[in-house]
Amino acid sequence: MNIPLSQPDITEAEIEAVTAVLRSPQLSLGPRLVEFEQAMAGFAGVRHGIGVNSGTSGLHLCVRALGIGEGDEVIVPSFTFIAAANAIRYERAMPVFADIDPLTLNLDPAQVEAAITPRTRAIMAVHNFGIPAPMDALLDIAARHRLVVIEDACEAIGAEYRGRRVGSFGHAAVFAFYPNKQITTGEGGMIVTRDAALAAKMRAWRNQGRYDSADWLQHEELGYNYRLPEINCALGLVQLRRLSEMLAARSSVAAMYNRVLAGVPELILPVLDVPESRQSWFVYVVRLADRFTAQHRDRLAAYLQEQGIGCARYFAPIHRQPSSRAWSAAHLPVTEAVAARTLALPFFNRLGEDQIARVADVLQAGLRTL
């Protein structure tokens, strides 16, 4: 039995929606984009949505629109996907990596405060694995130091912190819809914000710097080709309508994993409940116990893959990546200890009990080889 790491959940409704766009005369910058932007903004509880071709593009536009540039510093976790730091570097600003909480794996507010310097301009709060970051504490720090806040909610659509959905806290936030996400548009992302002026800038920049009021081929500013096609938007609209059922399915899969793996002494399982938060399950990541090393984790991953079980290390710390050598000396003991022992197991909406049992059996067999 080959079990992939992830798998999108596509029904006939999505196929019909995409087919309808293909029968229309407009495949880009059309009515589906507007509808999807409005739906996502409303879902997040803000006024404006800007559809873009990826979460990475969305983060880049947020950094630029908020005036962050050369010489500025942005505090961000190293334990996350590299796009967060790359978006900062695109504008010649400097990511400053702060350590994480060992339970939630999100930014530790005390470490964020300690990382602030006179050059700090922003905090990029990443909601890792769909667990909300501690936004009250981070917003308090930002207010006291006059910093802007960008929410990287790319892994967290539908997550809630103290009764509010993520994406509604910062100056701007970004969701992403890659095929392994809770909902997918194939490729795509969505910026959401309350700020109309900010939204207008980013909407122009995603379309080569052309404002809606300008003539065709008249470009007021330097921009990018970050457009989100109509096909992707049609797919996203149907997926968004199904989000509640899909989040419930993912939560059920996580609970099944925790039941079958409970009591395995070699593993630290992910938390099912975070106080004052509602998690939006993105991945199911286990950790090897403290006595194990990265080499043990890598041997276990190889064993699982040989047995047809998809898995991956989540995350390799950004400051240890070859493209980030300038930050290799960063002191992040929790990040490094956690990242050395994490392993993502197969996780998707339609993962069945028999498949979970198979993963658990192979995982425990692999643990016996270490």
N, C-alpha and C positions, 0 to 999 in steps of 0.2 A: 504494500500500500504506500504510494507516494503522496505525501501531504505537503502542499506548498506553504510557505511562510505566510502569505496573504493571498486574498482572492476577492475581486470586486463582486458586489451583489447587484446584478443587472437583470431586470425583468422585461416583459413585453412592453410595459408602459414606457420605459426609457427608450426602447428601440423604436416604438411608434412616434415618440416625441422627436427623436433625431431624424427619422424618416420624413416627418412633416416639414422640418426645416429644409431638408434637401429638395423638397418639392416647392419651396418658396423662392422668390427672386433675390433674397438677401441672406448672405452667409456670414456677414460681419457687421458690427455696429448697428444692429437691428433691434426689433422689439423684444426679443428674448433676453438680450443683454440688459435692457432697461428693467424688465420684469425680474430678472434674477438679482440685479443690484438692489432693487427695492425690497425684494423678499428677504435677502440676507441682511440688509440694514434693519428692517423691521424685526427680524429674528433676534439680532444682537441687541436691539433696544436703542439704536441710534438713528440718525436721519439720513446718512449718506453711505452709499456703497459704490465702490469703483472696481469693476471686474478687470482682472489682469491674467496674463498667461501662466503665472506660477506664484506660489507663495514667496519665492525668492524675489521676484520682480516687485511684489507688493511691499516687502520689507525695504527694498532699495528705495522705492518711491517715498515711503514714510521717512526714511533717514534724510533724503534730500529735501523733501517738502518742509520738514521741521528745522531746516537751516543748519544741519550738522555737517561739518566739513573738515578740511585739513587742520590738524592740530587738536581737534576736539576728541574727547574720550567718551565712550559709551560702555556702561557696565552691563555685562552679559554673562550667562553661564558658559563654561567650557563643555559641560555635560549636556550637549544638545546637538542638533544637526548643524552642519557647518555653514549653511545658508545664513544663519543669524549673524555670524561674524563677518562673512563675506559681504553682506549688504552694507555693513559699516565701512569695510575697507574699500568698497567701490567709490565712496566719497572721500577717500583719503583720511578718514577719521580712524581712531585707534580703538579696537575692542580692548576692554580691561576686564579680565576674567575674575569673577568672584565665585567662591565655593558654594556648595549646595547643602541642603538639609538631608541627612542620611535616610529619612523616612519617605518624604515626598519627592526627593530628587530635584526639587526646584530651588531657586536662589534662596540663600539664607540671608535674611535682612541684616543681621549683624555684620556679615561679611561684605554686603553691599555698602553699608555705611563706612566700613573701614577702607573700602577701595576708592572713596571719593577724594578727588584732588581739585585744585582750582581750575583744571581743564575739563572736568566732567560736565557734560551737557545733557546726558540722557541715561535712563535705565531701560534696557530691553528685557521685559519680563516674559520669560518663556513658560508656557503651561505644559511642562514636559509630560509626555505619555497621556495627556488628557486630564491631568490633575491640576487644578487651579493653583497658580502661584499665590503667595500671601499678599494680596493686593492692598489691603488696608495698611500694612506696615510699609510696603514699598511706596505707596502714594504719600504716606506721611513723610518718609525720607525725601521723596522728590519735592514735596512742597517746602520743606525746611531748607533745602539746598537749591531751590528754583531750577529744578530739572524737568525735562519733558519725559513722558513715559510712553513707550511703544509696547504694545502687547503682541507677542508672537503666539497667536492662538492657532497656528497651523495644525496642531495635533489635538485640538480641544473643542471643536464645534459642539455646542450643547452643554458643555461643562458650566457649572455654576459655583459662585463663591458668595456665601452669605445671601443667597436668594437672588443674586444678579448673574446674568450670563456673562461669561468671559467675552471680551471684545467691547464691553461697555465702560471700561474703567480708564483706559489710557487716552492720550491725545489722538491716537489712531491705533488700529489693530488689524491683524492680517490672519485670514483663514486660508487653508490650502486644500486642494482636491485631487491630489495624486491618487492613483488606483489603490494604494494601501490605506488610504484615509477612511474615516467613518462614512463619508459620502464622497463620490468621485465625479469629476467632469472629464476624466481622462488625464488631462493636464489643466491646471488652472488655479487661480487664487482670487481672493476678494479682500479688499481693504474696506474697513468701515470706520466712520468718524462722525462726530457731532459738528465738526467745523466746516462750514460751507466753503470758505475760501481755500482751506486745505484740500477739500475734495475737488474743487475746480482746477487747482494746479495739477493734482495727480491725474485727473481725468484727461487733461490736455497732454501731459507728459507721456501717458501710456499710448497716445496716438500721435507720436512724432512732434509733440509740442504745439498741436493745433487745438485752439479753443472752439467750443461749439458755435460761438458767434462768428467765427472767421470763415472766409471763403475756402472752398476746397483748394488744396495745395498752398494755402497761406499758413505759415508756421511761425508763431510768435516767439517761441523759445526752443532751446535744445530739448529734444524729446527722444523717445524710444519706441520701438515696436513691441509693446507689451499688451497688445489687444487680446481679448478673450473671444473666440469665435462663437457664432450663434449656435452651432451644433453643441458645443460644450455647455453653453448656458441652458439649452433645452434639456440636456441630460441632468444638469445640476438642479433644475427646478423640480423634476420628478424625484430625484434623490432627496432633496430637502423636504418634500412632502412626506417621504417615507422615513425621515430621520428618527422619529420617536420609536418606531418599531425596530429599527436597526440598532439603536443604542440599547434597547431592551435585550435584543438578541446577543449583543456583545457582552453586556453585563452578565447574562446567563452563562455564556461560554467561560467567562472569567471565574464565575462561581464554581462551575464544574471542574475547572482546572484546580482551583484551590481545594476542592473536596478530594480529588484523586491524588493530589500531591501532599496533602496534609500529613505531617508526621515523618516526612522524608528528611532525615537529619542533615543531609548535605546541602539542603536548599533553604534559601530565604525567599518566601513567596511575596508577591506584591500585595499591598494593602487593598482590601475591598472597600473600606470606608475611611474617608478623610474627614475629620471634624469640620463642620460648617461648610462643607463642599459637596458638590455632586460631580463625580468623575465621569468623563466621557471616554470610554475605553478605546484607546488607539492601538496599543500593543500589549501583549502579555509577556512581561520580562521577569525571569527568575534570576536570583543571585546565588552563586556558590557560597558556602559558608566561609568564614574568615580564614580558615586554615588553608584554603586553596589559593592558587595563583592564576595569573592570566594564561600560563601554559596549560594548566589543568582545564580551564574553560575552553581553550582552543582545541585541545584534544577531544573534549566532550562534543564540541560543535562538529568536528570532523567525523566522529562516530555517528552522530545523528544523521548527518548528510549522507554518509555511506549507507545508512539504513533507509534512505528515502524520506527523511524528515527535514523539512525546511527549517532553518534557524539562522540567526545572525547576532553578532555582538551589538548591543545598543547601550550606550554610544561609545565610540572611540573619542576620547577627549579632543576638542579642537586644538588645544595648545600643544598636543603631541602629534599633530598631523604634519606631514612633510611640507605642506604649503604654509604652515604657521610656525616655522622655526624660530622666528623672532620672539615668540612667547613661550618657548620651551622651558624657561626657568621659572615660570609662574608656580607659586606655592599653593597647591590645591589638594590637600591630603584626602579629603572626603571624596572629591571627584575621582581621583586616581584609584583609591581603594575600591570604590563602587564599580567604576568602569572596567576594572581588570577582571571582574567576576560576573558581569551581567550577560545574559543570553536570552534573546527573544525566541519564543516558541511559536509554532503555527497559530494564527489567530485571525479569524474572520467570521462574518455573520452566520454562515451556514456550516460551520465546523460541528460535526456530529459527535455524540457520546462515544461511538465506537472509534472514531478518529482520535479523540482526546485520550481514550484508554490506550490506544496504540502508541501515541506520543509518550504517555506516562511510562509505559512498559519499556520502551526503547531508552528513554531518559534514565530510568533507574538501572537498566542494564549497563548503560554507558558510565554511570557513576561508579559502578562496581569495578570498572576497569582502571579507574584513576589511582 
